[in-house]
Amino acid sequence: MHVSMATRVPMWFSRRRLLEEKLSDLHRCNNLDLVKQSHAQILKAHLHQDLYVAPKLIAAFSLCRHIAFAVSVFNQVTDPNTHLYNSIIRAHAHNNSHPSHAFAIFFDMQRNGVYPDNFTYPFLLKACDGRSSFPLVQMIHAHVEKFGFYGDIFVPNSLIDSYSKCGSVGLDGAMKLFLKVKERDIVTWNSMIGGLVKGGELDDACRLFDEMPERDMVSWNTLLDGYAKAGEMNKAFELFEKMPERNIISWSTMVWGYSKAGDMDMARMLFDKCPAKNLVLWTTIISGYAEKGIVKEATALYDKMEEAGLKPDDGFLISILAACAESGMLGLGKKIHASIQRCRFRCSTKVLNAFIDMYAKCGCLDAAFGVFCGMMAKKDVVSWNSMIQGFGMHGNGEKALELFSRMVHEGFEPDKYTFIGLLCACTHAGLVNEGRNYFYSMEKVYGIVPQVEHYGCMIDLLGRGGHLKEAFVLLRSMPVEPNAIVLGTLLGACRMHNDVDLARTVCDQLFRLVPSDPGNFSLLSNIYAQAGDWMNVANVRLQIKSTGGQKPSGASSIEVEEEVHEFTVFDQSHPKSDDIYKMIDRLVQDLRQVGYVPMIYQ
């Protein structure tokens, strides 16, 4: 009797082949439940030690953002090879783990006598980001030199890119490596140009751009982005005009650059000319108008965006709401809120936090608190901080403190921003004793070391409360040198309480830090004027003239009927300025009748 080959194949081998076929695309799966099911099947089939299966499982857990599961899979393999080590290093880099985690795996790899390959170093470099990673990048560079991995252009390209991400300290290493690489590809050139742009070396970036044997869209957009971020919009426009082709990144960069430069006419012209607008471009132009307080244009564009069928995402909402909060544009913020409620948009915690921040900064505390209370299980520490700061900045100190108690009671760990909000709340409400308690409990109870911002808040609280000597002692006890903001805060308190001697002492330090700031001179002059010391008033005024400085005028803004009105001191540019000043005169007369005497200084 003839027996086919298939009948002689062991049953376990067939099951293994079927499972392996099923797992062939596992590394692309981002459904955590499915990945867990596959993991269970792998364990049941005793394939967890398999050096083909384990890397795919690690990649899948990494894609699902569950690094702990990926590490567990790696630890189950008793004899990992280079490919498996590379997989877990890559998983750490993909999940933005601290670089030390990826490097711990790398050092373990070396201890076990497993040799790295040309994929190991680029994966390690992906875990390095920012100036603090510079020594690690240098270490990898030394390894590459020692083991001779320059043959694969992917390795030096990754090194150049990582050096560039370290900022100015990495530029020298990047350039030396760039010059050393003989067979450069377009990625090599783009990485080096990108590094020079990030380091602010635009002239060198432009020179290298001109020397490129060929350019792609990334090359053009990188230099364009550099000019836009440096505010050199004439050069940016010149480059934009020369581009052989443009994509949405090119158009968005130009619209963003002109918006930041305050030229909304050019920004709008380019926006209108863009042949295919995406959500990023709409976000850029609407944010630009919102930041400038141009309500009607921002609102009209938002309506057009909805008519075009584009739905907002988290990035859009967070950007626009931040712009509304900055400019006090409450109307657009409310419109967006109503719009997403109508379409039942499921807001993330970050978006809800942006709504709280926007409403609070625009003075609508009831609306902010309504969003906060409706978050239920979605609250995070930022939600609590935003609401505490909102109550604090509007003088509702007691509510801010009550909210902090609730926050701790519900199991949320406060952070450094929580205490900035609390101390500001105590300052605006005059709660000196409570502020003291919070300040000194930061490190003792919560393990948060006070930073310069906390000292500044505390000095402001003590100064406003008339505890000037205590504020000065705290200033002298700071573990770091006080900055101009902290010193200026204490100087303002000196003026409030007419302490001329302490003002002189503070000014000595302040003038050493910022010798030509006219605002500080003006404040000191007012302190002398309040004390009737006209000789010193004259001397300070002479100093102001000698420095050539002039204190910038403060500005206030208010939104009325979808229009933001801005005012500066003695401003007469508003079309209704005569009526406004008449109303101010009436208010001053009414105030004087109840005993108010204004303090007027030149």
SULKA-V278776 format. One record per backbone hydrogen bond with DSSP energy under -1.0 kcal/mol. NH is the residue of the N-H (numbers start at 0). CO is the residue of the C=O. Records with the same first field share a line. If there is no record, write none. Layout:
NH = CO, CO
This chain:
13 = 9
14 = 10
15 = 11
16 = 12
17 = 13
18 = 14
19 = 15
20 = 16
21 = 17
22 = 18
25 = 22
27 = 24
28 = 25
34 = 30
35 = 31
36 = 32
37 = 33
38 = 34
39 = 35
40 = 36
41 = 37
42 = 38
43 = 39
44 = 40
45 = 42
46 = 41
49 = 46
53 = 49
56 = 52
57 = 53
58 = 54
59 = 55
60 = 56
61 = 57
62 = 58
63 = 59
64 = 61
65 = 60
69 = 65
70 = 66
71 = 67
72 = 68
73 = 69
74 = 70
76 = 73
84 = 80
85 = 81
86 = 82
87 = 83
88 = 84
89 = 85
90 = 86
91 = 87
92 = 88
93 = 89
94 = 90
95 = 92
96 = 91
100 = 97
102 = 98
103 = 99
104 = 100
105 = 101
106 = 102
107 = 103
108 = 104
109 = 105
110 = 106
111 = 107
112 = 109
113 = 108
122 = 118
123 = 119
124 = 120
125 = 121
126 = 123
127 = 124
132 = 129
133 = 130
136 = 132
137 = 133
138 = 134
139 = 135
140 = 136
141 = 137
142 = 138
143 = 139
144 = 140
145 = 141
146 = 142
147 = 143
148 = 143
154 = 151
156 = 152
157 = 153
158 = 154
159 = 155
160 = 156
161 = 157
162 = 158
163 = 159
164 = 160
165 = 162
166 = 163
169 = 166
173 = 169
174 = 170
175 = 171
176 = 172
177 = 173
178 = 174
179 = 175
180 = 176
183 = 181
188 = 184
189 = 185
190 = 186
191 = 187
192 = 188
193 = 189
194 = 190
195 = 191
196 = 192
197 = 193
198 = 194
199 = 196
200 = 195
201 = 199
204 = 200
205 = 201
206 = 202
207 = 203
208 = 204
209 = 205
210 = 206
219 = 215
220 = 216
221 = 217
222 = 218
223 = 219
224 = 220
225 = 221
226 = 222
227 = 223
228 = 224
229 = 225
230 = 227
231 = 226
232 = 230
235 = 231
236 = 232
237 = 233
238 = 234
239 = 235
240 = 236
241 = 237
250 = 246
251 = 247
252 = 248
253 = 249
254 = 250
255 = 251
256 = 252
257 = 253
258 = 254
259 = 255
260 = 256
261 = 258
262 = 257
263 = 261
266 = 262
267 = 263
268 = 264
269 = 265
270 = 266
271 = 267
272 = 268
273 = 269
281 = 277
282 = 278
283 = 279
284 = 280
285 = 281
286 = 282
287 = 283
288 = 284
289 = 285
290 = 286
291 = 287
292 = 289
293 = 288
294 = 292
297 = 293
298 = 294
299 = 295
300 = 296
301 = 297
302 = 298
303 = 299
304 = 300
305 = 301
306 = 302
307 = 303
308 = 305
309 = 304
316 = 312
317 = 313
318 = 314
319 = 315
320 = 316
321 = 317
322 = 318
323 = 319
324 = 320
325 = 321
326 = 322
327 = 323
328 = 323
329 = 327
332 = 328
333 = 329
334 = 330
335 = 331
336 = 332
337 = 333
338 = 334
339 = 335
340 = 336
341 = 337
342 = 338
344 = 339
346 = 344
351 = 347
352 = 348
353 = 349
354 = 350
355 = 351
356 = 352
357 = 353
358 = 354
359 = 355
360 = 356
361 = 357
362 = 359
363 = 358
364 = 362
367 = 363
368 = 364
369 = 365
370 = 366
371 = 367
372 = 368
373 = 369
374 = 371
377 = 374
378 = 375
383 = 379
384 = 380
385 = 381
386 = 382
387 = 383
388 = 384
389 = 385
390 = 386
391 = 387
392 = 388
394 = 391
395 = 390
396 = 394
399 = 395
400 = 396
401 = 397
402 = 398
403 = 399
404 = 400
405 = 401
406 = 402
407 = 403
408 = 404
409 = 405
410 = 407
411 = 406
418 = 414
419 = 415
420 = 416
421 = 417
422 = 418
423 = 419
424 = 420
425 = 421
426 = 422
427 = 423
428 = 424
430 = 425
431 = 429
434 = 430
435 = 431
436 = 432
437 = 433
438 = 434
439 = 435
440 = 436
444 = 440
445 = 440
447 = 441
454 = 450
455 = 451
456 = 452
457 = 453
458 = 454
459 = 455
460 = 456
461 = 457
462 = 458
463 = 459
464 = 460
465 = 462
466 = 461
467 = 465
470 = 466
471 = 467
472 = 468
473 = 469
474 = 470
475 = 471
476 = 472
477 = 474
486 = 482
487 = 483
488 = 484
489 = 485
490 = 486
491 = 487
492 = 488
493 = 489
494 = 490
495 = 491
496 = 492
498 = 493
499 = 497
502 = 498
503 = 499
504 = 500
505 = 501
506 = 502
507 = 503
508 = 504
509 = 505
510 = 506
512 = 508
513 = 509
516 = 513
520 = 516
521 = 517
522 = 518
523 = 519
524 = 520
525 = 521
526 = 522
527 = 523
528 = 524
529 = 525
530 = 526
531 = 528
532 = 527
533 = 531
536 = 532
537 = 533
538 = 534
539 = 535
540 = 536
541 = 537
542 = 538
543 = 539
544 = 540
545 = 541
546 = 542
548 = 543
555 = 566
557 = 564
559 = 562
564 = 557
566 = 555
570 = 567
576 = 573
579 = 575
580 = 576
581 = 577
582 = 578
583 = 579
584 = 580
585 = 581
586 = 582
587 = 583
588 = 584
589 = 585
590 = 586
591 = 587
592 = 588
594 = 591
595 = 590
